[in-house]
Amino acid sequence: MDERIFNFSAGPAVLPVPVLEIAQRDLLALPGVGMSVMEISHRSKTFDEIFAKAESGLRELLGIPPNYRVLFLQGGASLQFSMVPMNFLPGDASADYVITGSWGKKALKEAKRSGNVNVAATMADGGFTRVPENEELKLSPQAAYVHITTNETIEGVEWKQEPEVGDVPLVADASSDILSHPIPIEKYGIIYAGAQKNMGPSGVTLVILRDDLLKKIPDGLHTMLDYRTHVENKSLYNTPNTWGIYIISLICDWLKEKGGLAGMHRENEAKAQLIYDAIDATEFYRGHADHDSRSIMNVTFRLPNEELEKKFSAEATAQGLDGLKGHRSVGGIRASIYNAFPLAGVKALVAFMKEFEKNNG
């Protein structure tokens, strides 16, 4: 197949075509270097420049203040599920976890291995269709931190604004909506995110960490699991994902050309609204998330029965609309429309939805 199809995959996800074209052009040899970025030393001047460009691009786009460190780690958000409590949940303390979907549940499971955890709220009884209101949160003012998942890719549920947690550090897994909209960084103690949704290829994990929290890390942690190791070595204690960091630097350039995160957010909202309007226009499709918690990154919905859902996914794939099958744990249909997903693909999906209902409704 020579032509690109519309890739609705939840991750690794679609990347901007202009970024792929630059990467393709420079794959064999970076201009003036004579080697691929995958071949150069991570301690070379060339990579220093790539690394600095990626960090400065993220700082500019996200408005990251000087008192926050930017780290490029490995192990995905899944490793951060363990690193956060290992570093910031001392033995006699407790942390608050707000559970709005499957990834929050996984973060909670790992935190329980390290210390005491209070489930400040869980939306499980309602099938993870929304985020809680502030008055529903049973927060502890003495908590070591409060953990949320900003966007649940599986259920398609998104926080529209941060919960009020007082002076307790707010920690967020922002893997699936980082760089999709402006973020008030100063409201967070830690933000971590896998790159494979909006930032770049899989294999890089961004961690944004407030300086004052470093003083709370206990001694005696394993070297690679101690945030101070990566801060002190500027993410170069071991060999980083050089290619992934290079792609992140290109993504930052692309986003700036799109008008930054505010411009990107407007595009994302418009794309998502087209699909939600198609869902709401008929009883044939049923959105999973409540209206005020609907994700603009992962649009999840159901059809009248599972057989129709299987048929929908199969016929869509045959027409070049790939990756629409819902996560195996919940079923249904999921359209992941991250930053780089084109408007043309959204319009093609909406047209397919209307035709499929006409033939099967």
PyMOL commands that set and color helices and strands:
alter all, ss='L'
color gray80, all
select helices_A, chain A and resi 17-25+45-62+76-88+102-111+124-126+134-136+185-187+211-216+223-225+227-232+242-257+260-280+291-293+306-318+343-360
alter helices_A, ss='H'
color red, helices_A
select strands_A, chain A and resi 6-7+68-73+94-99+116-122+146-149+151-152+157-158+170-173+190-194+205-210+286-287+298-302+321-322+333-336
alter strands_A, ss='S'
color yellow, strands_A
deselect
rebuild
show_as cartoon
